[in-house]
């Protein structure tokens, strides 16, 4: 299993976070690449120190998260979410590609949005054994091998619609000229209504939210790493007509204005 060298996206205050916890990303095997974006493992040891509040901007992805005695499936989170790290701990997560959890459960993803559902409710009692197995290991690659063996045991049949969702998501993510659902509709020759139905079923949120979230993630990541574009260029790339509207949206998601966020990140 190979370490994923990509920087984590959506993690706020990256520089200060490095002092309090480690985050390792691993790529899936080729056979699972259609479904899994990466595995992630967070470790922290804050014994004798103050707890640390980790803040994150969510992606349009479902996560299967393993914590001792409280492993859960997390649907897409609409707002910024925070996790208080204290004492010592480890969390192991599987990040599914947008739309890629649907084939495993055949349930509309909008029922999962904003929810944390005990993993046993979806996959049964075998999850207790899997959780125990994960936390009996200390080698990260052995953890991932165990996770992959579980995923291979429940891998669904090929889903052509999922391939279409992947193509749409990649276009939204990588093409900064895509700023509206109408842009995607025209590019893929799908009606806006069809796109909305697909995203409700497979992703759990509407396509407009996904487009805007990817643009705001780009901005937050640039600000966190100290390499922002000029403001006017950023605003234009995001499809905003004025700076005040952009600042209002950024603050509603991140909780601070861009200037306040930069000051806290330094």
NUMARDREN-222379 format. One record per atom (N, C-alpha, C): residue in one letter; x, y, z. Coordinates in steps of 0.1 Angstrom, whole numbers, plus 5000, padded with zeros to 4 digits. Atoms other than C-alpha are relative to their C-alpha. Layout:
AXYZ ...
***
This chain:
X500849885000 X500050005000 X500950125000 X499149885002 X501450344990 X499550125008 X500449884993 X501450655011 X499650114990 X500649895009 X499350934995 X500750135003 X499249884998 X501551234991 X499350134999 X500849885002 X498751484985 X499850065014 X500249934988 X498351755011 X498549985004 X501450014997 X495051715031 X499350134997 X500749895004 X492451945018 X498850025009 X501249974991 X489852125040 X500450015014 X499549994986 X491952105072 X500450145003 X499749864997 X491852455087 X501250015010 X498949974991 X494852605105 X501049894999 X499150125002 X497152345090 X501350015008 X498749994993 X500352485105 X500049985015 X500150024985 X499152495141 X499649855003 X500450144998 X497552145136 X501149915001 X498950095001 X500851985128 X500749995014 X499350004987 X502052065164 X499249905009 X500850074991 X499151865179 X499649864996 X500350145005 X498551555157 X500649974987 X499550045013 X499751355128 X498849954991 X501050055009 X497651275097 X500749934988 X499450085011 X498751005073 X498949954990 X501050045010 X496950935040 X500649894992 X499550125008 X497250605020 X499049984988 X500850035012 X496050534985 X499449865000 X500650145000 X493750224979 X500749924989 X499650085010 X494649934958 X499350034987 X500649965013 X493849964921 X498649954998 X501350065002 X490849734923 X498950085008 X501049924992 X489249964949 X500050154997 X499949865003 X490250294934 X498750074995 X501349955005 X486850334918 X499150055012 X500949974988 X485250354953 X500750095010 X499349944988 X487950474977 X500950114995 X499049895003 X489750814976 X501349985007 X498850034992 X492150735004 X499549955014 X500150034986 X492550595039 X500750105008 X499349894992 X493450835066 X500149955015 X499850044986 X494850775101 X500550125008 X499649894991 X495051045128 X500549955013 X499450044987 X497250995159 X500350135007 X499649894991 X497651235188 X500449955014 X499650034986 X499251235222 X500150145007 X500049874993 X498251535243 X499949995015 X500050024985 X498651385277 X500850115007 X499349894993 X499551665301 X499950144992 X500249885007 X498551925275 X498650044998 X501449965002 X495452125267 X499549934988 X500750065012 X492951965243 X500250104988 X499949925012 X493152085207 X498849984991 X501250005009 X490152175185 X500450004986 X499750025014 X490652045150 X498850044992 X501149965008 X488452225124 X500249964986 X499950055013 X487652095090 X498850054991 X501049985010 X485752185059 X499749874992 X500350135006 X483951885045 X500050004985 X500150035015 X484151735010 X498649934998 X501350075003 X481051584993 X500249845000 X499750144999 X482151235005 X499549945013 X500450084988 X480950965029 X501349955006 X498950064993 X483450845055 X499649895009 X500250114990 X483550515074 X501250025010 X499049964991 X485350615106 X500049905012 X499850104989 X486750375133 X500650075012 X499649964987 X486950495168 X499649895010 X500350114991 X487050255198 X498550025006 X501450014995 X483350165206 X499150104995 X501049905006 X481850435184 X500350024985 X499849995014 X482650355148 X498750034993 X501249955006 X480250525125 X500350034985 X500049965014 X479350605089 X499650155000 X500449865000 X479350985084 X499650044986 X500449945013 X477351125055 X500650134998 X499449875003 X478251445038 X499650105011 X500349904991 X478451725063 X499950134993 X500349885008 X477052055051 X500850125005 X499349894994 X478952285075 X501449965005 X498750024993 X482352325091 X499849915012 X500250084988 X482852055117 X501350005008 X498950004991 X485152035147 X500149885008 X499850124991 X486751755167 X501050045011 X499149964989 X488251805201 X500949885003 X499050104998 X491451605205 X500550015014 X499549994986 X492451525241 X500649865004 X499350124995 X494651275260 X500749944988 X499350075011 X495851015235 X499049914992 X501050085008 X494050845206 X500449984986 X499950035014 X493850705171 X498749994994 X501250025008 X491150735145 X500449954986 X499750065013 X491150525113 X498850034991 X501149975008 X489050645084 X500149954985 X500150045014 X487950535049 X499250114993 X500649905007 X487150825026 X499549954986 X500550055012 X484850714998 X499950124990 X500149905010 X484850904965 X498550055000 X501449955001 X481751124960 X499249914992 X501050095007 X478850904950 X500349855002 X499550145001 X480850584956 X499549915012 X500650084989 X479150474989 X498749944996 X501450055004 X475750434972 X500049864995 X500050145005 X476650104954 X500149905011 X499850104989 X477549944987 X498749985008 X501150014991 X474250015004 X498650014992 X501249985009 X471750094975 X498950085008 X500949914994 X470150364996 X500450144996 X499749875004 X469750724986 X500850085010 X499049944991 X472650925000 X499450125008 X500549884993 X470451225010 X499549955014 X500450054987 X469250995039 X501250005010 X498850004992 X472850995052 X500650145003 X499449874999 X473651365048 X499850065014 X500049944987 X474551535081 X499849905011 X500250114990 X474151195099 X501349935004 X498950094996 X476550985119 X499249875004 X500850134998 X475150625118 X500949895004 X499150114996 X476650345138 X500249904989 X499750095012 X478450115113 X499349875001 X500750134999 X476749805127 X498550014994 X501449985005 X473349955116 X500049974985 X499950025014 X474549925080 X500649874996 X499350125005 X476949635078 X499949885010 X500350114991 X475849425108 X501149985011 X499150034988 X477749275138 X501449974996 X498650025004 X480849195117 X500850125002 X499249884998 X481849555122 X500650005014 X499350014987 X482549485159 X501349934999 X498750085002 X485149225149 X501050084992 X499149925008 X486549455123 X500650115008 X499549894992 X486849745147 X501149955010 X499050064990 X488649515173 X501349974992 X498850045008 X490949395145 X500950124997 X499249875003 X491949755135 X500850055012 X499449944988 X492749865170 X500949905007 X499050104994 X494749545178 X501350024993 X498849995008 X497249655152 X500750145003 X499349874998 X499949925155 X500650044986 X499449975013 X501349905119 X498950054991 X501049945008 X499450135097 X499649934987 X500250075013 X499849935065 X499249875003 X500850124997 X498549625083 X498550045003 X501449954998 X495449835093 X499350014986 X500649985013 X494949915057 X499749874993 X500250145005 X495349555046 X498749945005 X501250054994 X492649465070 X498850074995 X501149925005 X490349745058 X499749954985 X500250045014 X490849635022 X499449864999 X500650135000 X490049275030 X498550015003 X501449984997 X486749395045 X499350054988 X500749935011 X485949615015 X499949904988 X500150105010 X486749324991 X498949905002 X501150094996 X484249115010 X498650054997 X501349945002 X481449355003 X500050094987 X499949915011 X482549514970 X498849984990 X501250025008 X479549584948 X500349984985 X499850025014 X479049514911 X500350144993 X499649885007 X480249774885 X498750084998 X501149915001 X477950074884 X500350114989 X499749905011 X477950274851 X499750145004 X500349874996 X476250564867 X501050065009 X498949954991 X479050594893 X501150064991 X498949955009 X481550634864 X499650144995 X500549875005 X479350924851 X500150105012 X499949914989 X479251084886 X501550045002 X498649974999 X483051054888 X500550114990 X499649915011 X483451234855 X499550145003 X500649874997 X481051514866 X500850075012 X499349954988 X482751554900 X501450054996 X498649965004 X486251574884 X499950134992 X500149885008 X485051844860 X499750125010 X500349904990 X483552044889 X501250045008 X498849984992 X486752004909 X501150074993 X498849955007 X489352084883 X499850124991 X500249905010 X487752324859 X499450135007 X500549884993 X487552674874 X499050084992 X501049945008 X485352784845 X498649955003 X501350064996 X482552564860 X499650075013 X500449934988 X480752784884 X498549995003 X501450024998 X477052694879 X499649864996 X500550135004 X474952384875 X499750004985 X500249995014 X474052514841 X501249974992 X498850035007 X477652494831 X500249854999 X499950155001 X477752124840 X499049944991 X501150055008 X474452064824 X500350004985 X499649985014 X475652204791 X501249914996 X498950075004 X478952024792 X499749854999 X500350145000 X477551674799 X498649974993 X501350025007 X474251724780 X499049935008 X501050044991 X472151654810 X499250115005 X500949894995 X469151854822 X500450035014 X499749964986 X469552044855 X499249915009 X500850084992 X466751834869 X500649865001 X499350134999 X468551504860 X501250015009 X498849984992 X471751634876 X499650005015 X500449984986 X469851724908 X499649865005 X500450134996 X468251374909 X501249915003 X498950084998 X471551204904 X500850035013 X499249964988 X473351404931 X499349975013 X500850034988 X470551354956 X500249855003 X499950154998 X470750974951 X501449955003 X498750064998 X474450914948 X500950085009 X499149914992 X476151214966 X499450045013 X500749964988 X473551334990 X499850155002 X500249865000 X473751704983 X499850054985 X500349955014 X472851924953 X501350044993 X498849975008 X475351994925 X500550145002 X499649864998 X475352364932 X500950015013 X499250014988 X476652294967 X501449954998 X498750065003 X479352074954 X501050094993 X499249905008 X480652334929 X500550105010 X499649904991 X480752604955 X500949955011 X499150054990 X482352384981 X501449984995 X498650025005 X485252294959 X500750134998 X499449875002 X485852654951 X500550065013 X499649954987 X485852754988 X501149925006 X498950084995 X488052464996 X501450044994 X498849955006 X490552594971 X500650125007 X499749874993 X490552934988 X500649975014 X499650034987 X490852795023 X501449935000 X498750075001 X493752565013 X501150104996 X499049905004 X495552854996 X500450095012 X499849914988 X495153075027 X500849925011 X499350074990 X496252795050 X501549984997 X498650025004 X499452735031 X500750134996 X499449875003 X500153105026 X500350034986 X499749975015 X499953114988 X498750044993 X501249955006 X496753304980 X500250074987 X500049915012 X496053454946 X499550145004 X500549874997 X495253824944 X498549995002 X501450014996 X491753884959 X499150004988 X500949995011 X490153994927 X500049884991 X500050125009 X491353694908 X499349885007 X500750104992 X490153464936 X498550014998 X501449975001 X486753624935 X499449974987 X500550035013 X486453604898 X500049854997 X499950155002 X487553234897 X498849935007 X501150064993 X484853154922 X498650034994 X501349975006 X482153314901 X499250105008 X500749894992 X481353594926 X500050134992 X500149875007 X480253934913 X500650115009 X499449904992 X481554124943 X500749945012 X499250054989 X483954094972 X499249985013 X500850014987 X481354145000 X499249875000 X500750135001 X479353844987 X500949885003 X499050114997 X482453624987 X500450005015 X499650004986 X483453735022 X498949955009 X501250054992 X479953665035 X499949854999 X500150145001 X479953315021 X501249935007 X498850064993 X483553245033 X499749995015 X500249994985 X482653355068 X498949915005 X501150094996 X479353155068 X500549855001 X499550145000 X481352835061 X501249985010 X498750014992 X484752895079 X499850055014 X500349944987 X483353105107 X500850135003 X499249874999 X485853395101 X500150064986 X499849945013 X486453645074 X501449954995 X498650045005 X489453565051 X501150065007 X498949934993 X491553825068 X500249955014 X499950054987 X490753695102 X500649865000 X499550135002 X491453345090 X501550004998 X498649995002 X494853445077 X500850035013 X499349964987 X495853615110 X500149885009 X500050114990 X494853305130 X500949894995 X499250115006 X496753075106 X501550025001 X498649965000 X500053255109 X500649955013 
***
